[in-house]
Amino acid sequence: MEQDAVGYERHIRPLFREKDVSSMARAFDLASYDDVRAHADSILAKVADGSMPCDGAWPQDRVDLFRSWVDAGCPA
């Protein structure tokens, strides 16, 4: 069951391309667990409404994966 848990390194970090990390660097570091966790609610709002990433909305399955990670308390 534990291998099914959504974790940052395995599931969430790969969602953010290097282009996304660079684009958001002035606000926070998408390559940093601590920064993504600290801003998880606002990141979720932006990916859910399609305004992030700036070059096109995530498919719903990615939004759902990120939402499940946030709902689980942002496990490392």
N, C-alpha and C positions, 0 to 999 in steps of 0.2 A: 504493500500500500504506500509506503514511504516514497518509492521511486515515482509515484504518480503526483506527488506534491509539486506545485509550481515553485521554482526557485529563480532567483535573480540571474545567477551566472549561466545556468543551463537554458532557461526559457526566456527571460526578459531582456537581458543584455543583447542577445542576438537580434532582437527586434529593431534596435537602433543602429542604422548604418553610420559609417564614419562621417558621411555627409551630414547626417542629422546631429551627430556629436559636435561637429564644427559649427553648424548653424546656430546651435543653442548655447555655445560655450560662454557667451557673454552673460547669460542668465543662470545657467547651472550646467553641470557636467553629466551628460547622459551615459557616460562610461563609468560613472561612480555610483555604486550601490547606495551610499549615504545620500548623495544628491538626489538620485531618482526616488528614493524612499521619502525624503523630506518634501519633495514636490509631487508626489504620486497623484494626489487628488487633482491638481491643476493639469498635470500631464494627461491623466485619464479624461478630464473634461475636454481637452484639446483634441486628443485622438478620437474620442467619441463623436465630437461634432465635425470632424473632418478637417479642422484647421491646422492640424499637425500630423505628419510633416507638411512642410509648406509646398512640396511639389506633388501632393496627391494624398488622398485619404487612405488610411489602412483598410484592408479588407476586414469584414466583421469578425472573423475568427481571431485576428490579432487583437482587436479591441477587446473581445471577450476574454482572451488569455490574459491581457494586462489587467482587466477588471477583476478576474478571479485571483490574481496575485495581490492586488490591492485589498480585496475583500478578505483574503487570508492573512492580512496583517503584514504584507510585504516581506515574506521570508527570504533570508539570504540564500 
